[in-house]
Amino acid sequence: MKNSFIALGLLLCMLHHWWTPIPFQVQAGILIVGFVFLGIPHGAADILVAKYQSSATRTYFSLRNFLFQYLLQILLFGLCLWIFPMPALLLFLCISAYHFGETDLKKIPADNWIGKLFISSYGLLILFFLLLTHIDEVVPILSLIDDTAVLNGLTPVIEEYQQLLLGILFIVFLVISFIFFSQQVKKQQFDSGNFLLRLALLLLILHQLPLLLGFSFYFIIWHSSLSLESIISGLKNAGSYYPKKLIKHLLICSGIALAGTSFFVLYFGDIKNNYQVLWYCFATLALLTAPHMLVMHRLYKWMRSN
């Protein structure tokens, strides 16, 4: 699946650079369509995942308690994002980086310290590589989040030291990777050559695509598809995979999430401001993703242990 995604990403790059640049409106359309059909649905199965885990571990599952904790996490993170937008966003990006790494590398042993560091450095490299190489597109969105003197003074510093920050990311990742691979080669558990080649191609794609299209490619096509694959695989292993039931559940939960997202964007946002619409879309995505990451972390941990 990942090789197919790499081929698709390279085709998108060739289309954008060699044939005709993809307009911003088309990029936004791709993001919204992907958001509706993959982005939200891949998190809408959280209830089924939690039930499956409870059944597999023979623990009691309470739908009421699950929904209460799930909505409480959304509310608490929403308050943090509203009161402390930049610190909350930075924390969310760091946690998301671990979540992305854990999804991409779900089969590696990650319960020891080097495994966790490897997953974290991988996710941080991908996420912040995308942001730092498109800093001119990121700044207008950041100005909508917190247009203060601190932010205005910070963005020029980031732009000036962009290459240094990228260099630090690569060095940290390479050092941690070397330690990780040196341990795993002895156990013959990881093909480092294919992994590094695929990572290099993925970073090339993210660098060559515009920010919006690059985010759509990685989050929608790559990450959401791999997450759904893991969910379906887990349900099959537990003997709880019923396609019609899964599709019905995804449609209902996705519809609720989409209705809430649409209300939030239309009520609070200025639909004529492209960057503001993007920020509110990302904000609602962050709210929905916060509890989802914990559910998936428990799933991946259980899958590795078995």
C-alpha positions in Angstrom: 0.0 0.0 0.0 2.8 2.5 0.9 4.5 1.8 -2.4 1.3 2.6 -4.3 1.0 5.8 -2.3 4.6 6.8 -3.2 3.8 6.3 -6.9 0.7 8.4 -6.6 2.6 11.1 -4.8 5.3 11.2 -7.5 2.5 11.5 -10.1 1.0 14.5 -8.3 4.4 16.2 -8.2 4.9 15.7 -11.9 1.3 16.9 -12.6 1.9 20.1 -10.5 5.3 21.0 -11.8 5.5 19.6 -15.3 1.9 19.9 -16.6 0.0 22.7 -14.8 0.1 24.1 -11.3 -2.9 22.9 -9.3 -4.9 26.0 -8.2 -5.5 26.7 -4.5 -9.3 26.2 -4.9 -8.7 22.7 -6.4 -6.2 21.9 -3.6 -8.8 23.0 -1.0 -11.4 20.8 -2.8 -9.2 17.8 -2.7 -8.6 18.4 1.1 -12.3 18.7 1.8 -13.3 15.7 -0.2 -10.6 13.6 1.4 -11.5 15.0 4.8 -15.1 13.8 4.3 -14.4 10.4 2.8 -11.2 9.4 4.7 -10.1 11.9 7.2 -13.1 11.9 9.5 -14.2 8.2 8.8 -10.8 6.9 9.9 -11.5 8.4 13.4 -15.2 7.5 13.4 -14.4 3.9 14.2 -13.0 4.7 17.6 -16.1 3.2 19.4 -15.7 -0.1 17.6 -12.0 -0.1 18.3 -12.6 0.5 22.0 -15.2 -2.3 22.0 -12.8 -4.6 20.2 -10.0 -4.0 22.6 -12.3 -4.5 25.6 -13.5 -7.8 24.1 -9.9 -8.9 23.3 -8.6 -8.1 26.8 -11.7 -9.3 28.5 -12.4 -6.0 30.2 -15.7 -4.3 30.7 -16.7 -1.7 28.1 -19.2 1.1 29.0 -20.4 3.2 26.0 -21.5 5.9 28.4 -18.1 6.2 30.1 -16.3 6.0 26.7 -18.4 8.9 25.2 -18.1 10.9 28.4 -14.3 10.6 28.4 -14.1 11.2 24.6 -16.2 14.4 24.7 -14.4 15.6 27.8 -11.1 15.3 26.1 -12.4 17.3 23.1 -13.8 20.0 25.4 -10.6 20.3 27.5 -8.4 20.5 24.4 -10.8 23.0 22.8 -10.5 25.2 25.9 -6.7 25.0 25.8 -6.7 25.8 22.1 -8.9 28.9 22.8 -7.1 30.2 25.8 -3.5 29.2 25.0 -3.6 28.8 21.1 0.1 28.6 20.3 1.3 26.3 23.2 -1.7 24.0 22.7 -1.1 23.9 19.0 2.6 23.1 19.5 1.7 20.3 22.0 -0.8 18.9 19.6 1.7 18.8 16.8 4.2 16.9 19.0 1.6 14.4 20.0 0.4 14.1 16.4 3.9 13.4 15.3 4.1 10.4 17.6 0.7 9.3 16.4 1.8 9.5 12.8 5.0 7.6 13.5 3.2 4.9 15.4 0.7 4.4 12.6 3.5 4.3 9.9 5.6 2.0 12.0 3.0 0.0 13.8 4.9 -3.3 13.5 8.2 -2.2 15.1 8.9 -3.0 18.8 8.1 0.3 20.4 7.7 -0.5 24.1 11.3 0.2 25.0 12.9 3.7 25.1 14.7 3.5 21.8 11.5 2.4 20.0 9.6 5.3 21.4 12.3 7.7 20.5 12.5 6.3 16.9 8.8 6.6 16.4 8.8 10.2 17.8 11.8 11.3 15.7 10.2 9.8 12.6 6.9 11.6 13.1 8.6 14.9 14.1 10.8 14.8 11.0 7.8 14.3 8.6 5.5 16.8 10.3 7.9 19.6 10.8 9.7 19.0 7.5 6.3 19.7 5.8 5.8 22.9 7.9 9.3 24.3 7.7 9.7 23.8 4.0 6.4 25.7 3.4 6.9 28.3 6.0 5.7 31.1 3.7 2.3 29.3 3.5 2.2 28.5 7.2 2.8 32.1 8.5 -0.6 33.5 7.2 -2.4 30.7 9.1 -0.3 31.2 12.3 -1.2 35.0 12.2 -4.9 34.1 12.4 -4.2 31.9 15.4 -2.3 34.4 17.5 -1.4 37.7 15.9 0.7 39.0 18.7 4.1 40.7 18.9 5.6 37.4 20.1 4.4 35.6 17.0 5.4 38.5 14.7 8.9 38.4 16.2 9.1 34.6 16.1 8.2 33.9 12.5 11.2 35.9 11.0 13.5 33.9 13.3 12.0 30.7 12.1 12.4 31.8 8.5 16.0 32.9 9.1 17.0 29.6 10.8 14.9 27.3 8.7 17.8 25.3 7.3 19.4 25.0 10.8 16.2 23.7 12.2 15.8 21.2 9.4 19.4 20.1 9.9 18.8 19.5 13.6 15.8 17.4 12.8 17.7 15.2 10.3 20.7 14.8 12.6 18.5 13.8 15.6 16.6 11.4 13.5 19.7 9.8 11.9 21.4 9.3 15.3 18.3 7.7 16.8 17.8 5.6 13.7 21.4 4.4 13.8 21.0 3.2 17.4 17.6 1.7 16.7 18.8 -0.2 13.5 22.0 -1.4 15.3 19.7 -3.2 17.8 17.1 -4.4 15.4 19.5 -5.8 12.8 20.8 -8.3 15.4 17.2 -9.4 15.9 16.4 -9.4 12.1 13.2 -7.5 12.7 13.4 -4.5 10.4 14.4 -3.9 6.8 16.3 -0.6 7.2 17.1 -0.2 3.4 13.5 -0.2 2.2 12.4 2.0 5.1 15.0 4.7 4.4 14.3 4.7 0.7 10.6 5.0 1.2 11.1 7.8 3.7 13.4 9.7 1.3 10.8 9.5 -1.4 8.0 10.6 1.0 10.0 13.7 2.1 10.7 14.5 -1.6 7.0 14.4 -2.3 6.1 16.6 0.7 8.8 19.1 -0.3 7.6 19.4 -3.9 3.9 19.7 -3.3 2.3 22.9 -2.0 1.4 22.9 1.7 -2.3 22.1 1.3 -1.7 19.4 -1.3 1.2 17.9 0.8 -1.0 17.8 3.9 -3.8 16.2 1.9 -1.4 13.6 0.5 0.1 12.7 3.9 -2.9 13.0 6.3 -5.7 12.0 4.0 -4.2 9.5 1.5 -1.3 8.1 3.5 -2.1 8.3 7.2 -5.9 7.8 7.1 -5.7 4.8 4.8 -3.1 3.1 7.0 -5.2 3.8 10.1 -8.3 2.2 8.5 -6.2 -0.7 7.4 -5.0 -1.3 11.0 -8.6 -1.0 12.3 -9.9 -3.5 9.8 -7.0 -5.8 10.5 -7.6 -5.6 14.2 -11.4 -6.3 13.9 -10.7 -9.3 11.6 -8.2 -10.8 14.1 -10.8 -10.5 16.8 -13.5 -12.0 14.7 -15.5 -8.8 14.9 -15.2 -7.5 11.3 -18.6 -7.1 9.7 -18.3 -4.8 6.7 -22.0 -3.6 6.7 -21.9 -2.9 10.4 -18.6 -1.0 10.0 -19.8 1.1 7.1 -23.1 1.9 8.9 -21.2 3.0 12.0 -18.7 5.1 10.0 -21.5 6.9 8.1 -23.4 7.7 11.3 -20.4 8.9 13.3 -18.9 10.7 10.3 -22.2 12.5 9.7 -22.3 13.8 13.3 -18.6 14.9 13.1 -19.1 16.6 9.7 -22.3 18.4 11.0 -20.3 19.8 14.0 -17.4 20.8 11.8 -19.6 22.6 9.3 -21.4 24.5 12.0 -18.2 25.5 13.6 -16.6 26.7 10.4 -19.8 28.5 9.1 -20.7 30.1 12.4 -17.3 31.3 13.5 -15.3 31.6 10.3 -15.3 34.0 7.4 -15.8 31.8 4.4 -14.4 34.5 2.1 -11.0 34.2 3.9 -9.3 31.1 2.6 -6.7 31.0 5.3 -9.3 31.5 8.1 -11.4 28.6 6.7 -8.2 26.5 6.6 -7.4 27.3 10.2 -10.9 26.4 11.5 -10.8 23.2 9.5 -7.5 22.3 11.1 -8.8 23.4 14.5 -11.8 21.1 14.3 -9.6 18.3 13.0 -7.4 18.8 16.0 -10.3 18.6 18.4 -11.5 15.4 16.8 -8.0 13.9 16.6 -7.0 14.5 20.3 -9.1 11.6 21.8 -8.6 9.5 18.6 -4.9 9.4 19.1 -5.2 7.8 22.6 -7.7 5.1 21.2 -5.3 4.2 18.4 -2.3 4.2 20.7 -4.0 1.6 22.9 -4.8 -0.4 19.7 -1.2 -0.4 18.4 0.2 -1.3 21.8 -2.2 -4.3 22.0 -1.4 -5.4 18.5 2.4 -5.2 19.1 2.0 -7.3 22.3 0.2 -10.0 20.4 
